[in-house]
Amino acid sequence: MQYLNERFRELLNDSPKFILAKQKMIEEVRTFFQNFHDDPKLLSQWGHNYFCDIDGGRLIFDLNKPHEHVCEICGKRYTGEVYDGVWRYFYRNEAALTMMKAAALYKATGDREYLGILKDLMMFYAERYLEFPLHDKAGRVYPDYRTMKWGCGRILPQGLNEAIITTRMIQALEIVKEDLEEEFLEKGYRLLFAEVWKLLKPQVDRLSNISCWKNAAIGMIGLFFGKEELIDFAVNGLFGLVYQIENGVTAEHFWYEGSIHYNFFTLEGLSALLLFTKIYDYQLPAHVEETIRNMGIAAYHYAFSNLFFPNPNDGWPNVNLKTYSYIYHVLAKCFGYDSEIGTILKIISSHPVPRTTLPLSKPYYVFEDISFEHMVLNTDFENGEAHLKQETQNYPRSNYGLIRNGHYDVFLKYGHNTESHAHPDVMSLEVVALGNYLSRDLSNAGYRSKMYREWHRTTAAHTTVAVDGSNQHSTHPGKTLHYDGVSINAVCENVYPGVDFERSVALSGKALSDRFLVRSETRHTYDYFFHFEAEVELELSGTFEPADLGFRDAGYAHLQNVRKLSGAEKEFNFRLKTGSRAFAGRIDLAGKELYVLDSYDNPVNKMRKTLVVRQIGKNAELRLELRML
């Protein structure tokens, strides 16, 4: 297998869409290289610092403004060394992407200007690699590999980031390998890639998406340069690829950390290494290759019918299958256009859903619908007509269940496999009705942002139950009591100490019913949150008066315009509307209180409508029903 598609040069010079892509890349590469300047003495900083403290919006990376960083939402300007350091993180990643683009342009045009740009950029970093301080994401500097703490990088702030740009630089070299002198390759390995190997090797010491990326970088270096030690370490080492696959991917082909984005983030590294094993005829164990393929297939089935994903735990908001189309292009290169992966890629590519972009570790898309991987690996790929019915399944090893019936898609998360990237959101619910969200998980902004700490990672931000105004404690699995595709009943014990949760959701025609049971031996305040999307219009009858829920921690301080239904009611009927579709709703209020309030969306320039049903006692039974009109 060759890295470049066999029709790459032909189509980049004959196809109108690729001619435009080539012209755009020429401008980008020349502009970047003509103005290129970097200084190894200056540290890069962690990308998660590049988010606004007011609203969680990502700051705008402007190639021409290394000291000015503006929030994309509110426009607040940030200055200081931390932000300048993150700018360098983005800039150096841009340098690696420019190497890839330059390599592709050389093969498309035959113009040695682009080969020269690739070589000059590569050698800049190779010849100065050891001048870049060995540092971690907190900015701490270490004298050598022996004394460094886990996670260090040189060019970039983490070994993870160093691994990612390494895979990109190796791909750039692979594109033009036949045109590179042996002396250049030897020098590049000795000065740069052998040192990356020394940096990353001691950091591959645990089950982690980060280890998967480091294995990918090490394995791709080994395959490209013919270094058997590196290949064996990356694939068969104590925490190598085989270990990660066997211990990190659940029986339902989902990465154990329980995040959709981290599932794909891991799959991106795995698929890059898989592609290089194909190119270099290195045979992975059959079950490893099969698992990587099945991770791509499974994701199509647990996506909602609108191709957006449920979004539990850490990640990024509003991701969908098209967000990760570039990974499907790598998998389609490995398994073929006629494979099930190829069919899914055709469905993704032809679907009108817009592609949601990623704020960090961004892949390169020349245009909205043309990723770098599409352009170089699958230049001759055509969408065509494709059909594959989405299966509706429960995922007990991943603690997720999906039910649907043509009217609704409902996702229930009922437990965790690990603390890593977990949100306190056991028994949280997401609902899609005829392709439109009624309630979704916000995911989160960057990890250092105020909104991440104070809102996105709280129980109150999710459609579940909070106890005594605090965040859930549980990070252990739940279990399914019943599942049949249109209904699910699940339980998780000790979500809070001595407090068990059980949730049953059922679909029947145009009706959705939700029953939430909470059990304890001691008395508590139970708040059942049901968040509706900002676009949903709520029509509430009765008198609502200003109120206070009585708590300030765990996200409660961010709840706004809180109002309480006056008078005792046994049930409350309401209506809601989204787009042209209306719904009737009913809430059981016997022995309960009803509040309505505004809660932050993600980003926070929109507000959601939230209903809170409160019950005080040892046990609680909370019911809500919706019927499509």
FIMI-824296 format. One record per residue (C-alpha): x, y, z; residue number from 1. Coordinates in steps of 0.1 Angstrom, whole numbers, padded with zeros to 4 digits. Each point is the difference from the previous one (the first is absolute). Example, Ala and Ser with C-alpha at 12.3 -4.5 7.8 and 13.67 -1.06 7.14 Angstrom:
       X       Y       Z   pos
    0123   -0045    0078     1
    0014    0034   -0007     2
// end
This chain:
       X       Y       Z   pos
    0000    0000    0000     1
    0012    0035   -0009     2
   -0007    0030    0022     3
   -0011    0023   -0028     4
   -0031   -0009   -0021     5
    0010   -0012   -0034     6
   -0020    0028   -0016     7
    0012    0027    0023     8
    0021    0020   -0024     9
   -0025   -0004   -0029    10
   -0030    0012    0021    11
    0018    0029    0017    12
    0007    0014   -0034    13
   -0032   -0010   -0018    14
   -0029    0000    0025    15
   -0015    0035    0007    16
   -0004   -0006    0037    17
    0035   -0012    0004    18
    0015    0027   -0021    19
   -0015    0025    0024    20
    0013   -0020    0029    21
    0035    0000   -0015    22
   -0001    0038   -0006    23
   -0012    0006    0036    24
    0028   -0022    0014    25
    0026    0018   -0022    26
   -0010    0033    0015    27
    0000   -0014    0036    28
    0034   -0017   -0004    29
    0017    0029   -0016    30
   -0014    0025    0025    31
    0010   -0021    0030    32
    0035   -0008   -0012    33
    0008    0036   -0012    34
   -0009    0013    0035    35
    0013   -0030    0020    36
    0017    0007    0032    37
    0004   -0021    0031    38
    0023    0001    0030    39
    0008   -0032    0019    40
    0007    0019    0032    41
   -0037    0009    0003    42
   -0023   -0025    0017    43
   -0033   -0012   -0015    44
   -0029   -0002    0024    45
   -0030   -0023    0004    46
   -0028    0005   -0025    47
   -0027   -0002    0027    48
    0012    0034    0013    49
   -0014    0016   -0032    50
   -0035    0003    0012    51
   -0019    0031    0013    52
   -0007    0000    0037    53
   -0032    0019   -0005    54
   -0018   -0023   -0024    55
    0022   -0029   -0008    56
    0005    0011   -0037    57
    0032   -0009   -0016    58
    0025    0028   -0007    59
    0007    0008   -0036    60
    0034   -0011   -0013    61
    0012    0026   -0024    62
    0033   -0008   -0018    63
    0008    0037   -0001    64
   -0007    0008    0036    65
    0022   -0020    0024    66
   -0008    0023    0029    67
   -0037    0007   -0005    68
   -0026   -0027    0008    69
   -0037    0008   -0003    70
   -0030   -0020    0011    71
   -0021   -0012   -0029    72
   -0032    0006    0019    73
    0003    0031    0021    74
    0030    0017   -0016    75
    0020    0003    0033    76
    0037    0005   -0007    77
    0025   -0021    0020    78
    0037    0008    0002    79
    0029   -0017    0019    80
    0026   -0026   -0003    81
   -0023   -0030    0005    82
   -0022    0011   -0030    83
    0031    0008   -0021    84
    0012   -0035    0009    85
   -0032   -0015   -0013    86
    0003    0020   -0031    87
    0034   -0017   -0006    88
   -0017   -0033    0006    89
   -0024    0007   -0029    90
    0028    0016   -0021    91
    0023   -0030    0003    92
   -0029   -0023   -0008    93
   -0006    0022   -0031    94
    0036   -0006   -0009    95
   -0006   -0038    0000    96
   -0031    0004   -0021    97
    0019    0022   -0024    98
    0025   -0028   -0005    99
   -0028   -0023   -0009   100
   -0015    0026   -0024   101
    0034    0007   -0016   102
    0006   -0037   -0005   103
   -0034   -0004   -0018   104
    0006    0031   -0021   105
    0034   -0013   -0012   106
   -0016   -0033   -0011   107
   -0028    0019   -0017   108
    0021    0025   -0018   109
    0035   -0014   -0002   110
    0012    0035    0011   111
    0031   -0005    0023   112
   -0009    0032    0018   113
   -0024   -0020    0021   114
    0024   -0028    0006   115
    0025    0026    0012   116
   -0025    0016    0024   117
   -0007   -0034    0015   118
    0037   -0008    0004   119
    0008    0035    0014   120
   -0028   -0002    0026   121
    0009   -0035    0010   122
    0036    0008    0004   123
   -0007    0031    0020   124
   -0016   -0021    0027   125
    0024   -0029   -0004   126
    0032    0021    0004   127
   -0014    0019    0030   128
   -0020   -0028    0016   129
    0021   -0003    0031   130
    0000    0038    0004   131
   -0038   -0002    0007   132
   -0003   -0003    0038   133
   -0013   -0032    0013   134
   -0032    0012    0017   135
   -0035   -0010    0011   136
   -0034    0016   -0005   137
    0004    0020    0032   138
    0031    0016   -0014   139
    0024   -0018    0023   140
    0035   -0006   -0016   141
    0021   -0032    0005   142
    0037   -0006   -0007   143
   -0003   -0034   -0016   144
   -0022   -0030   -0007   145
    0010   -0018    0032   146
   -0013    0028    0023   147
   -0030    0011   -0021   148
   -0035   -0005    0012   149
   -0025   -0020   -0020   150
   -0015    0018   -0030   151
    0028    0023   -0011   152
    0007    0013   -0034   153
    0025    0023   -0017   154
   -0014    0017   -0030   155
   -0035   -0003    0015   156
   -0011    0000    0037   157
   -0008   -0037    0003   158
    0013   -0033   -0012   159
   -0035   -0005   -0014   160
    0003    0031   -0022   161
    0035   -0010   -0010   162
   -0013   -0033   -0011   163
   -0027    0015   -0021   164
    0023    0024   -0019   165
    0024   -0029   -0004   166
   -0026   -0021   -0018   167
   -0007    0030   -0023   168
    0037    0006   -0008   169
    0005   -0037   -0008   170
   -0030    0001   -0023   171
    0015    0030   -0018   172
    0033   -0020   -0004   173
   -0019   -0030   -0012   174
   -0016    0020   -0028   175
    0034    0010   -0015   176
    0021   -0029    0013   177
    0013   -0010   -0034   178
    0012    0036   -0006   179
    0020    0004    0032   180
    0038   -0006    0002   181
    0012   -0027    0023   182
    0022    0026    0017   183
   -0031    0022    0008   184
   -0019   -0030    0014   185
    0029   -0011    0021   186
    0005    0035    0014   187
   -0037    0003    0007   188
   -0002   -0033    0019   189
    0032    0007    0020   190
   -0008    0036    0010   191
   -0038   -0002    0003   192
   -0018   -0033   -0001   193
    0025   -0020    0021   194
   -0004    0027    0027   195
   -0038   -0002   -0002   196
    0004   -0037    0006   197
    0021    0007    0031   198
   -0026    0025    0012   199
   -0031   -0021   -0006   200
    0012   -0035    0010   201
    0000    0005    0038   202
   -0034    0017   -0003   203
   -0018   -0031   -0014   204
   -0007   -0015    0034   205
   -0037   -0003    0004   206
   -0034   -0006   -0016   207
   -0009    0033   -0016   208
   -0010    0017   -0032   209
    0033    0019    0004   210
    0020   -0032    0000   211
   -0019   -0009   -0033   212
    0013    0032   -0016   213
    0035   -0006    0013   214
    0000   -0035   -0014   215
   -0013    0013   -0033   216
    0029    0025   -0002   217
    0026   -0025    0010   218
   -0014   -0027   -0023   219
   -0001    0023   -0030   220
    0035    0011    0006   221
    0011   -0036    0002   222
   -0019   -0010   -0032   223
    0012    0030   -0020   224
    0037   -0004    0010   225
    0001   -0038    0003   226
    0007   -0001    0037   227
   -0013   -0033    0013   228
    0005    0009    0037   229
   -0024    0028   -0003   230
   -0025   -0020   -0019   231
    0000   -0028    0025   232
   -0003    0024    0029   233
   -0029    0019   -0015   234
   -0019   -0032   -0009   235
    0010   -0027    0024   236
    0014    0020    0029   237
   -0013   -0002    0036   238
   -0024    0028   -0007   239
    0002   -0002   -0038   240
   -0028    0000   -0026   241
   -0011   -0036    0007   242
   -0003    0007    0038   243
   -0019    0032   -0006   244
   -0025   -0017   -0023   245
   -0005   -0030    0022   246
   -0004    0020    0032   247
   -0014    0033   -0011   248
   -0027   -0008   -0025   249
   -0032   -0014    0013   250
   -0019   -0029   -0014   251
   -0022    0025   -0018   252
    0031    0015   -0017   253
    0000    0032    0020   254
    0030    0016    0018   255
   -0003   -0007    0037   256
    0003    0036    0011   257
   -0036    0005   -0010   258
    0003    0032   -0021   259
   -0010    0001   -0037   260
    0027    0025   -0008   261
    0027   -0020    0018   262
   -0012   -0031   -0018   263
    0007    0017   -0033   264
    0031    0017    0012   265
    0014   -0034    0009   266
   -0013   -0015   -0033   267
    0019    0028   -0019   268
    0033   -0012    0014   269
   -0008   -0037   -0004   270
   -0011    0005   -0036   271
    0031    0020   -0009   272
    0022   -0028    0012   273
   -0022   -0026   -0017   274
    0004    0018   -0033   275
    0038   -0001    0003   276
   -0001   -0037    0008   277
   -0019   -0005   -0033   278
    0025    0022   -0019   279
    0030   -0019    0014   280
   -0017   -0035   -0002   281
    0003   -0005    0038   282
   -0026   -0025    0011   283
   -0018    0010    0032   284
   -0019   -0027    0020   285
   -0033   -0006   -0017   286
   -0021    0009    0031   287
    0018    0034    0003   288
   -0007    0010   -0036   289
   -0036   -0013    0004   290
   -0005    0020    0031   291
    0012    0032   -0016   292
   -0024   -0005   -0029   293
   -0029   -0008    0023   294
    0006    0032    0020   295
   -0008    0019   -0031   296
   -0030   -0021   -0009   297
   -0015    0000    0036   298
    0001    0038    0001   299
   -0024    0003   -0030   300
   -0025   -0021    0020   301
    0002    0019    0033   302
   -0004    0034   -0018   303
   -0034    0015    0001   304
   -0021   -0001   -0032   305
    0011    0035   -0008   306
    0037   -0012    0001   307
    0008    0020    0031   308
    0014   -0019    0029   309
   -0010   -0003    0036   310
    0026    0019    0020   311
    0006   -0014    0035   312
    0031    0008    0019   313
    0029    0022   -0011   314
    0001    0010   -0037   315
   -0011    0028   -0022   316
   -0036    0012   -0006   317
   -0022   -0009   -0030   318
    0023   -0026   -0016   319
   -0014   -0021   -0028   320
    0012   -0027   -0024   321
    0011    0026   -0025   322
    0022    0016    0027   323
    0021   -0032   -0004   324
   -0003   -0006   -0037   325
    0038    0003   -0003   326
    0004   -0031    0022   327
   -0025   -0019   -0022   328
    0021    0009   -0030   329
    0031   -0016    0016   330
   -0021   -0031    0009   331
   -0014   -0001   -0035   332
    0035    0001   -0014   333
    0008   -0030    0022   334
   -0032   -0021   -0007   335
   -0012    0012   -0034   336
   -0028    0021   -0014   337
   -0022   -0031   -0003   338
    0004   -0010    0037   339
   -0026    0008    0026   340
    0023    0029    0011   341
   -0001    0012   -0036   342
   -0038   -0001    0000   343
   -0001    0020    0033   344
    0024    0026   -0016   345
   -0023    0004   -0029   346
   -0030    0006    0023   347
    0020    0025    0020   348
    0013    0019   -0030   349
   -0034    0003   -0017   350
   -0020    0009    0031   351
   -0009    0037    0003   352
    0009    0003    0036   353
    0027    0027    0005   354
    0034   -0010    0012   355
    0007    0011    0036   356
    0037    0010    0004   357
    0023   -0009    0029   358
    0016    0027    0021   359
    0033   -0018    0007   360
    0021   -0025   -0019   361
   -0019    0010   -0031   362
    0003   -0020   -0032   363
    0006    0020   -0032   364
   -0029    0005   -0023   365
    0007    0019   -0032   366
   -0037    0007   -0004   367
   -0030   -0009    0021   368
   -0004   -0033   -0018   369
    0036   -0008   -0009   370
    0024   -0013    0026   371
    0037   -0005   -0006   372
   -0006   -0037    0003   373
   -0027    0001   -0026   374
    0022    0019   -0024   375
    0031   -0021    0003   376
   -0012   -0035    0010   377
   -0033   -0002   -0018   378
    0002    0026   -0028   379
   -0023   -0021   -0022   380
   -0026   -0006    0027   381
   -0036    0009   -0011   382
   -0029    0002    0023   383
   -0026   -0020   -0020   384
   -0031   -0014    0015   385
    0004   -0022    0030   386
   -0023   -0015    0027   387
    0007   -0017    0033   388
   -0027   -0003    0026   389
    0011    0012    0034   390
   -0003   -0027    0026   391
   -0016    0009    0034   392
    0020   -0016    0028   393
    0008    0000    0037   394
    0037    0002    0009   395
    0002   -0015    0035   396
    0038   -0002    0001   397
    0001    0037   -0009   398
   -0029    0010    0024   399
   -0021    0015   -0028   400
   -0033   -0009   -0016   401
   -0017    0014   -0032   402
   -0037   -0004   -0007   403
   -0019    0013   -0030   404
   -0033   -0005   -0019   405
    0000    0023   -0030   406
   -0014    0029    0020   407
    0027    0002    0028   408
    0036   -0009    0005   409
    0008   -0002    0038   410
    0034   -0005    0015   411
    0005   -0011    0036   412
    0033    0000    0019   413
   -0003   -0022    0031   414
    0036   -0004    0013   415
    0038    0004   -0005   416
    0029   -0022   -0006   417
    0026    0024    0013   418
    0006    0034    0017   419
    0019    0011   -0031   420
   -0019    0027   -0019   421
   -0032   -0008    0020   422
   -0028    0025    0007   423
   -0022   -0004    0030   424
   -0030   -0009   -0022   425
   -0012   -0035    0008   426
   -0035   -0007   -0014   427
    0002    0031   -0023   428
   -0022    0001   -0030   429
    0002    0015   -0035   430
   -0031    0002   -0023   431
   -0004    0005   -0037   432
   -0034    0003   -0016   433
   -0003   -0003   -0038   434
    0036    0011   -0004   435
   -0002    0030    0023   436
    0015    0001    0035   437
   -0024    0004    0029   438
    0028   -0005    0026   439
    0037   -0006   -0005   440
    0031   -0003    0020   441
    0020    0032    0000   442
    0034   -0018    0001   443
    0025    0028    0010   444
    0024    0028   -0008   445
    0037   -0002    0006   446
    0012   -0016    0032   447
    0015    0032    0014   448
   -0031    0021   -0006   449
   -0022    0013    0028   450
   -0032   -0014   -0017   451
    0015   -0035   -0002   452
    0008    0000    0038   453
   -0031    0018    0012   454
   -0027   -0012   -0024   455
    0007   -0025   -0027   456
    0014   -0026    0024   457
   -0029    0002    0025   458
   -0030   -0023    0005   459
   -0024    0029   -0002   460
    0011    0007   -0036   461
   -0013   -0035   -0011   462
   -0035   -0015   -0004   463
    0002   -0021    0031   464
   -0005    0002    0038   465
    0022    0020    0024   466
   -0001   -0009    0037   467
    0002    0027    0027   468
    0013    0026   -0025   469
    0033   -0019   -0005   470
    0018   -0018   -0028   471
   -0003   -0038   -0004   472
    0028   -0021    0015   473
   -0003   -0031   -0021   474
    0026   -0011   -0026   475
   -0009   -0037   -0001   476
   -0022   -0019   -0024   477
   -0038   -0004    0000   478
   -0020   -0028   -0014   479
   -0030   -0006   -0022   480
   -0031   -0016    0014   481
   -0020    0000   -0033   482
    0007    0010   -0036   483
   -0020   -0007   -0031   484
    0009    0028   -0025   485
   -0029    0023    0009   486
    0003   -0001    0037   487
    0028   -0002    0025   488
    0001   -0004    0038   489
    0034    0004    0017   490
    0013    0003    0036   491
    0032    0014    0016   492
    0006   -0005    0037   493
    0017    0025    0023   494
    0000    0029   -0025   495
    0002    0019    0032   496
    0010   -0018    0032   497
   -0030   -0021    0009   498
   -0021    0013   -0029   499
   -0010   -0022   -0029   500
   -0014    0011   -0034   501
   -0023   -0018   -0023   502
   -0013    0015   -0033   503
   -0025   -0014   -0024   504
   -0007    0016   -0034   505
   -0025   -0014   -0025   506
   -0012    0010   -0035   507
   -0035   -0008   -0012   508
   -0009    0015   -0033   509
    0002    0038    0004   510
    0003   -0003    0038   511
    0031    0000    0022   512
   -0003   -0008    0037   513
    0028    0005    0026   514
   -0001   -0015    0035   515
    0028    0007    0024   516
    0002   -0018    0034   517
    0024    0010    0028   518
    0004   -0021    0031   519
    0018    0007    0032   520
   -0002   -0009    0037   521
    0004    0037    0009   522
   -0019    0032   -0008   523
    0013    0021   -0029   524
   -0010    0028   -0024   525
   -0004   -0014   -0035   526
    0001    0023   -0030   527
   -0010   -0015   -0034   528
    0014    0022   -0027   529
   -0015   -0001   -0035   530
    0018    0024   -0023   531
   -0016    0011   -0033   532
    0019    0014   -0029   533
    0002    0038   -0004   534
   -0020   -0003   -0032   535
   -0029   -0017    0018   536
   -0029    0022    0010   537
   -0016   -0010    0033   538
   -0037    0009    0006   539
   -0008   -0002    0037   540
   -0033    0006    0017   541
   -0005    0010    0036   542
    0017    0026    0022   543
    0038   -0001    0004   544
    0016    0023    0027   545
    0036    0009    0005   546
    0018   -0026    0021   547
    0033   -0014    0012   548
    0010   -0036   -0001   549
    0021    0005    0031   550
    0034   -0013   -0013   551
    0030    0019   -0014   552
    0026   -0027   -0007   553
    0002   -0026   -0028   554
   -0013    0023   -0027   555
   -0031    0013    0019   556
    0015    0035    0000   557
   -0002    0001   -0037   558
   -0038   -0007   -0001   559
   -0019    0032   -0009   560
   -0035    0014    0001   561
   -0012   -0028    0024   562
   -0037   -0001    0004   563
   -0023   -0024    0020   564
   -0035   -0011   -0008   565
   -0024    0013    0025   566
   -0026   -0022    0016   567
   -0002   -0038    0005   568
   -0005   -0020   -0032   569
   -0002   -0037   -0005   570
    0012    0003   -0036   571
    0011    0027   -0023   572
   -0007    0002   -0037   573
    0020    0021   -0024   574
    0008    0004   -0036   575
    0032    0005   -0020   576
    0009    0007   -0035   577
    0031   -0004   -0021   578
   -0001    0011   -0036   579
   -0034   -0010   -0014   580
   -0004   -0029    0024   581
   -0021    0003    0032   582
   -0001   -0022    0031   583
   -0022   -0004    0030   584
    0017   -0007    0033   585
   -0011   -0013    0034   586
    0019   -0001    0033   587
   -0011   -0019    0031   588
    0001    0026    0029   589
   -0016   -0020    0029   590
    0021    0009    0030   591
    0024    0020   -0022   592
    0009    0035   -0010   593
    0005    0013   -0035   594
    0025    0027   -0010   595
    0008    0016   -0034   596
    0033    0018   -0007   597
    0025    0010   -0025   598
    0033   -0019   -0002   599
    0031    0005   -0021   600
    0004   -0017   -0034   601
    0034   -0007   -0015   602
    0011    0025   -0011   603
   -0016    0022    0025   604
   -0013    0027   -0024   605
   -0032   -0021    0000   606
   -0021   -0011    0030   607
   -0020   -0032    0004   608
   -0034   -0004    0015   609
    0002   -0023    0030   610
   -0027   -0017    0021   611
    0009   -0011    0035   612
   -0022   -0024    0020   613
    0009   -0001    0037   614
   -0009   -0027    0024   615
    0012   -0003    0036   616
    0001   -0033    0019   617
    0018   -0033    0001   618
   -0013   -0012   -0033   619
   -0013    0018   -0031   620
   -0019   -0009   -0031   621
    0002    0026   -0028   622
   -0021   -0003   -0032   623
   -0001    0020   -0032   624
   -0019   -0008   -0032   625
    0002    0016   -0035   626
   -0024   -0006   -0029   627
    0006    0013   -0035   628
   -0030    0018   -0013   629
// end
